[in-house]
Each structure stands twice: as C-alpha cells, then as structure tokens.
C-alpha cells in the first residue's frame, strides 16, 4: 500500500493498494475523507475507490473470478456502520450495481442490500449461482429453464438479528 495523509484536509489518498490472495486480487486507488478525528482515531470515513483488475472468487466458488470496478462507501466506527453508496460488479459485459447498509447492533448484524442489473441469461445465472446455495431450486432451474433473458433485475437482501434472511 502507498498512501498519503493531508492533516489539514483530513484526507487519506491511496495511490496504490494491492491485494493478492486466493479469494481476491487486484489494485485499488482512491481517497477517504476522515471525520470526527478524536485522539488520532477517525469516527467516520467517507471514501471513493476505483478498483483495477480486481477479481473475486471466494472459496473458488466460480470457474473464473468475477470482476469488481468501483465502490463508494461511508464508514462510521462508533457505532459500526458501513453504508455502501455503490458497488459495481462487471461480468461479461453486464453490470450489477449494489448499494446498502451494514450495522452492528447489540443483538447482531443488520444488513440491507439492494441490487440492479439490466439483463442476465439463464446459463450465466447458473454459472454464478454457487452449487451449495439453495441446491434444490438451482437444480430445478438447471433442469427446466432452457432459454430466455431476464431483464431489469432487482434484488434485495435483508438480514436482522434473530431473524431468517429475507430476499
């Protein structure tokens, strides 16, 4: 990582951050505005980052990694709150845009995540769908959905402490 800090503006500038792991690899550049700095520790960070050649393949779920391009976020540390302004995932000429919020509550994590995608074919859906997630639904789609195009896709995921995830 190569970064600089401008204390007068409370601005972190990341000229280069590199990551190379079995799950994620790539380069990141961007800035993060620090807010509410007390005792040298920021209470908040607002950042915008460009992701170059970023590839994700957690636990080798995919035959080939998925590319990530840009992320805007706001991070508050006390209490912990991560607000995702935009995360863009590009895959084979298609773009999935996600936004949402993750909060640490006394009872556990609270997540709301929303996404949009212009279109997706059934063969790519099955390629990206991890085999261990909802295997009966995945198998049914694989055996019964032979052609088509999904357009103007919207997705939502909600998770709250003590409750089953809602999609």
PLY file of the C-alpha trace (Angstrom):
ply
format ascii 1.0
element vertex 167
property float x
property float y
property float z
element edge 166
property int vertex1
property int vertex2
end_header
0.00 0.00 0.00
1.15 3.53 -0.84
-0.86 6.34 0.66
-0.51 9.90 1.90
-2.37 11.90 4.51
-3.22 15.61 4.43
-3.97 16.52 8.08
-5.30 19.98 7.21
-7.97 18.41 4.99
-8.16 15.12 6.96
-7.83 13.31 3.64
-6.23 9.93 3.01
-5.13 9.45 -0.60
-4.41 5.87 -1.64
-2.10 5.97 -4.66
-1.92 2.20 -4.73
-3.25 -0.68 -2.70
-2.57 -4.19 -3.94
-4.10 -7.41 -2.76
-3.22 -10.90 -3.89
-4.99 -13.73 -2.10
-6.71 -16.95 -3.12
-10.10 -15.24 -2.79
-9.46 -11.66 -4.02
-6.74 -9.99 -6.06
-6.28 -6.60 -7.71
-5.34 -2.95 -7.28
-7.23 -0.10 -5.65
-6.78 3.68 -5.82
-8.90 6.39 -4.21
-9.48 8.77 -1.35
-11.06 8.63 2.06
-12.20 11.72 3.96
-11.81 11.29 7.70
-14.35 12.84 10.04
-14.67 13.33 13.79
-11.00 12.57 14.50
-10.54 12.20 18.27
-7.23 11.17 19.77
-5.91 10.33 16.30
-8.76 7.90 15.59
-11.42 8.79 13.00
-15.04 8.33 13.97
-16.06 8.26 10.32
-14.60 7.67 6.87
-16.17 8.54 3.52
-14.38 7.00 0.57
-14.48 6.58 -3.16
-12.28 3.95 -4.74
-11.58 2.72 -8.23
-10.78 -0.96 -8.48
-8.43 -2.13 -11.24
-8.12 -5.74 -12.26
-9.96 -6.71 -9.09
-11.06 -10.32 -9.25
-13.06 -12.16 -6.61
-13.56 -15.89 -6.29
-14.23 -16.70 -2.62
-13.62 -20.36 -1.77
-13.19 -20.96 -5.52
-16.97 -20.89 -5.99
-16.63 -19.85 -9.65
-14.73 -21.43 -12.50
-13.40 -17.95 -13.30
-13.27 -14.89 -11.00
-15.85 -12.07 -11.14
-14.57 -8.52 -11.82
-15.33 -5.58 -9.49
-14.92 -1.98 -10.71
-15.89 0.78 -8.31
-17.05 1.29 -4.75
-18.31 4.34 -2.83
-18.84 3.96 0.91
-19.26 5.69 4.26
-17.88 4.02 7.38
-18.70 5.05 10.94
-16.81 3.26 13.69
-18.76 4.01 16.87
-21.28 2.52 16.43
-20.04 0.47 13.46
-21.99 1.34 10.31
-20.93 0.71 6.72
-23.04 2.43 4.10
-22.38 1.25 0.57
-23.19 4.05 -1.86
-22.33 1.97 -4.90
-20.52 -1.24 -5.67
-20.34 -2.10 -9.33
-19.62 -5.65 -10.46
-18.95 -6.22 -14.15
-19.23 -9.65 -15.65
-19.13 -10.49 -19.35
-20.37 -7.07 -20.46
-23.11 -6.88 -17.82
-23.07 -4.64 -14.78
-24.57 -5.34 -11.36
-24.88 -2.27 -9.13
-25.31 -2.77 -5.40
-25.98 -0.40 -2.54
-26.88 -0.97 1.07
-26.02 -0.70 4.70
-24.47 -2.91 7.38
-25.00 -2.01 11.05
-23.59 -3.57 14.20
-26.38 -3.74 16.76
-26.18 -5.14 20.30
-28.14 -8.24 19.15
-26.01 -8.79 15.99
-25.63 -7.64 12.39
-28.35 -5.81 10.49
-27.94 -5.81 6.70
-29.92 -4.30 3.86
-28.56 -4.79 0.34
-30.21 -3.78 -2.93
-29.07 -4.55 -6.47
-29.95 -3.85 -10.07
-28.85 -5.44 -13.33
-30.01 -4.76 -16.89
-30.21 -8.41 -18.02
-28.91 -11.90 -17.41
-29.24 -15.18 -19.28
-30.11 -18.45 -17.53
-26.77 -20.09 -18.38
-24.79 -17.27 -16.71
-27.16 -17.25 -13.73
-26.41 -20.92 -13.12
-22.66 -20.36 -13.61
-22.63 -17.62 -10.97
-25.01 -19.40 -8.57
-22.90 -21.35 -6.05
-23.94 -25.00 -6.06
-24.33 -25.17 -2.27
-26.86 -22.29 -2.08
-30.50 -23.39 -2.43
-29.44 -26.56 -4.28
-32.99 -27.81 -4.97
-34.02 -24.51 -6.59
-30.77 -24.40 -8.56
-31.23 -27.99 -9.79
-34.84 -27.31 -10.79
-33.81 -24.24 -12.80
-30.94 -26.14 -14.41
-33.25 -28.96 -15.50
-36.27 -26.87 -16.53
-35.10 -23.45 -17.74
-33.67 -23.91 -21.23
-33.76 -20.42 -22.76
-34.71 -16.85 -22.05
-33.46 -13.48 -20.87
-34.10 -11.86 -17.53
-34.35 -8.07 -17.88
-34.46 -5.15 -15.45
-33.49 -7.33 -12.49
-33.93 -6.02 -8.96
-32.78 -7.86 -5.88
-32.99 -7.20 -2.18
-31.47 -8.96 0.81
-32.43 -8.16 4.39
-30.90 -9.73 7.46
-31.68 -8.78 11.04
-30.57 -10.28 14.34
-32.63 -13.32 15.33
-34.49 -13.44 12.00
-34.09 -15.57 8.90
-32.64 -13.72 5.89
-35.25 -12.29 3.54
-34.75 -11.98 -0.23
0 1
1 2
2 3
3 4
4 5
5 6
6 7
7 8
8 9
9 10
10 11
11 12
12 13
13 14
14 15
15 16
16 17
17 18
18 19
19 20
20 21
21 22
22 23
23 24
24 25
25 26
26 27
27 28
28 29
29 30
30 31
31 32
32 33
33 34
34 35
35 36
36 37
37 38
38 39
39 40
40 41
41 42
42 43
43 44
44 45
45 46
46 47
47 48
48 49
49 50
50 51
51 52
52 53
53 54
54 55
55 56
56 57
57 58
58 59
59 60
60 61
61 62
62 63
63 64
64 65
65 66
66 67
67 68
68 69
69 70
70 71
71 72
72 73
73 74
74 75
75 76
76 77
77 78
78 79
79 80
80 81
81 82
82 83
83 84
84 85
85 86
86 87
87 88
88 89
89 90
90 91
91 92
92 93
93 94
94 95
95 96
96 97
97 98
98 99
99 100
100 101
101 102
102 103
103 104
104 105
105 106
106 107
107 108
108 109
109 110
110 111
111 112
112 113
113 114
114 115
115 116
116 117
117 118
118 119
119 120
120 121
121 122
122 123
123 124
124 125
125 126
126 127
127 128
128 129
129 130
130 131
131 132
132 133
133 134
134 135
135 136
136 137
137 138
138 139
139 140
140 141
141 142
142 143
143 144
144 145
145 146
146 147
147 148
148 149
149 150
150 151
151 152
152 153
153 154
154 155
155 156
156 157
157 158
158 159
159 160
160 161
161 162
162 163
163 164
164 165
165 166
